[in-house]
Protein backbone atom coordinates (compact mmCIF):
# COMPACT_ATOMS: atom_id res chain seq x y z
CA UNK A 1 0.00 0.00 0.00
CA UNK A 2 2.81 2.39 0.85
CA UNK A 3 4.47 1.77 -2.52
CA UNK A 4 1.24 2.69 -4.34
CA UNK A 5 0.90 5.96 -2.46
CA UNK A 6 4.47 7.14 -3.19
CA UNK A 7 3.92 7.20 -6.94
CA UNK A 8 0.92 9.51 -6.61
CA UNK A 9 2.48 11.98 -4.18
CA UNK A 10 0.41 10.74 -1.24
CA UNK A 11 2.13 10.38 2.10
CA UNK A 12 1.49 7.14 3.96
CA UNK A 13 0.85 7.49 7.69
CA UNK A 14 0.55 4.76 10.28
CA UNK A 15 1.95 3.79 13.70
CA UNK A 16 5.51 3.75 12.33
CA UNK A 17 5.44 7.46 11.40
CA UNK A 18 7.52 9.77 13.59
CA UNK A 19 4.83 12.27 14.49
CA UNK A 20 1.05 12.28 14.49
CA UNK A 21 -1.02 13.19 11.47
CA UNK A 22 -2.93 16.44 12.01
CA UNK A 23 -6.54 16.81 11.09
CA UNK A 24 -8.20 20.20 11.64
CA UNK A 25 -5.31 21.11 13.93
CA UNK A 26 -5.73 18.09 16.20
CA UNK A 27 -3.22 15.25 16.35
CA UNK A 28 -4.38 11.85 15.14
CA UNK A 29 -2.23 9.61 17.32
CA UNK A 30 -1.63 5.97 16.33
CA UNK A 31 1.18 5.12 18.75
CA UNK A 32 2.62 6.30 22.06
CA UNK A 33 5.78 7.73 20.47
CA UNK A 34 3.61 9.99 18.28
CA UNK A 35 1.84 11.28 21.39
CA UNK A 36 5.21 12.03 22.98
CA UNK A 37 6.52 13.67 19.80
CA UNK A 38 3.44 15.90 19.60
CA UNK A 39 3.73 17.10 23.18
CA UNK A 40 7.50 17.60 22.81
CA UNK A 41 6.80 19.88 19.82
CA UNK A 42 4.18 21.70 21.86
CA UNK A 43 6.66 22.19 24.72
CA UNK A 44 9.18 23.66 22.29
CA UNK A 45 6.55 26.05 20.91
CA UNK A 46 5.52 27.15 24.42
CA UNK A 47 9.14 27.67 25.47
CA UNK A 48 9.84 29.67 22.30
CA UNK A 49 6.77 31.87 22.85
CA UNK A 50 7.70 32.44 26.50
CA UNK A 51 11.23 33.43 25.47
CA UNK A 52 9.85 35.95 22.98
CA UNK A 53 7.34 37.49 25.37
CA UNK A 54 9.80 37.61 28.28
CA UNK A 55 11.78 40.20 26.30
CA UNK A 56 8.82 42.57 26.65
CA UNK A 57 8.25 44.69 29.72
CA UNK A 58 4.87 43.44 30.91
CA UNK A 59 3.07 43.66 34.22
CA UNK A 60 1.94 40.46 35.94
CA UNK A 61 -1.56 41.07 34.52
CA UNK A 62 -0.12 41.61 31.04
CA UNK A 63 1.92 38.42 31.33
CA UNK A 64 -1.16 36.51 32.48
CA UNK A 65 -3.24 37.74 29.56
CA UNK A 66 -0.42 37.01 27.12
CA UNK A 67 0.04 33.53 28.54
CA UNK A 68 -3.66 32.60 28.35
CA UNK A 69 -4.47 34.28 25.05
CA UNK A 70 -1.31 33.73 23.02
CA UNK A 71 0.93 31.09 24.56
CA UNK A 72 -1.48 28.47 25.89
CA UNK A 73 -4.47 29.00 23.59
CA UNK A 74 -3.67 25.98 21.40
CA UNK A 75 -3.05 23.85 24.44
CA UNK A 76 -6.56 24.26 25.86
CA UNK A 77 -8.23 22.80 22.77
CA UNK A 78 -5.83 19.89 22.37
CA UNK A 79 -6.03 18.90 26.05
CA UNK A 80 -9.71 18.11 25.63
CA UNK A 81 -8.94 15.53 22.95
CA UNK A 82 -5.60 14.15 24.20
CA UNK A 83 -5.00 14.82 27.91
CA UNK A 84 -1.27 15.29 28.58
CA UNK A 85 0.71 13.29 31.11
CA UNK A 86 1.25 14.61 34.62
CA UNK A 87 4.98 14.86 33.98
CA UNK A 88 4.40 17.00 30.90
CA UNK A 89 1.97 19.25 32.77
CA UNK A 90 4.47 19.70 35.59
CA UNK A 91 7.18 20.69 33.09
CA UNK A 92 4.87 23.12 31.28
CA UNK A 93 3.65 24.62 34.54
CA UNK A 94 7.26 25.23 35.51
CA UNK A 95 7.95 27.03 32.21
CA UNK A 96 4.89 29.23 32.60
CA UNK A 97 5.58 30.02 36.28
CA UNK A 98 9.11 31.12 35.47
CA UNK A 99 7.64 33.52 32.91
CA UNK A 100 4.80 34.82 35.08
CA UNK A 101 6.55 35.20 38.41
CA UNK A 102 10.35 35.31 38.16
CA UNK A 103 10.46 37.48 41.29
CA UNK A 104 8.47 34.87 43.22
CA UNK A 105 11.03 32.17 42.47
CA UNK A 106 13.85 34.34 43.85
CA UNK A 107 11.88 35.44 46.92
CA UNK A 108 10.83 31.93 47.92
CA UNK A 109 14.29 30.34 47.81
CA UNK A 110 15.59 29.11 51.16
CA UNK A 111 18.22 31.32 52.74
CA UNK A 112 21.77 30.21 52.36
CA UNK A 113 24.23 30.16 55.20
C-alpha positions, -999 to 999 in steps of 0.1 A, spaced: 0 0 0 28 24 9 45 18 -25 12 27 -43 9 60 -25 45 71 -32 39 72 -69 9 95 -66 25 120 -42 4 107 -12 21 104 21 15 71 40 9 75 77 6 48 103 20 38 137 55 37 123 54 75 114 75 98 136 48 123 145 11 123 145 -10 132 115 -29 164 120 -65 168 111 -82 202 116 -53 211 139 -57 181 162 -32 152 164 -44 118 151 -22 96 173 -16 60 163 12 51 188 26 63 221 58 77 205 36 100 183 18 113 214 52 120 230 65 137 198 34 159 196 37 171 232 75 176 228 68 199 198 42 217 219 67 222 247 92 237 223 66 261 209 55 271 244 91 277 255 98 297 223 68 319 229 77 324 265 112 334 255 99 360 230 73 375 254 98 376 283 118 402 263 88 426 266 82 447 297 49 434 309 31 437 342 19 405 359 -16 411 345 -1 416 310 19 384 313 -12 365 325 -32 377 296 -4 370 271 0 335 285 -37 326 283 -45 343 251 -13 337 230 9 311 246 -15 285 259 -45 290 236 -37 260 214 -30 238 244 -66 243 259 -82 228 228 -58 199 224 -60 189 260 -97 181 256 -89 155 229 -56 141 242 -50 148 279 -13 153 286 7 133 311 12 146 346 50 149 340 44 170 309 20 192 328 45 197 356 72 207 331 49 231 313 36 246 345 73 252 355 79 270 322 49 292 326 56 300 363 91 311 355 76 335 329 48 348 351 66 352 384 104 353 382 105 375 413 85 349 432 110 322 425 139 343 438 119 354 469 108 319 479 143 303 478 156 291 512 182 313 527 218 302 524 242 302 552 
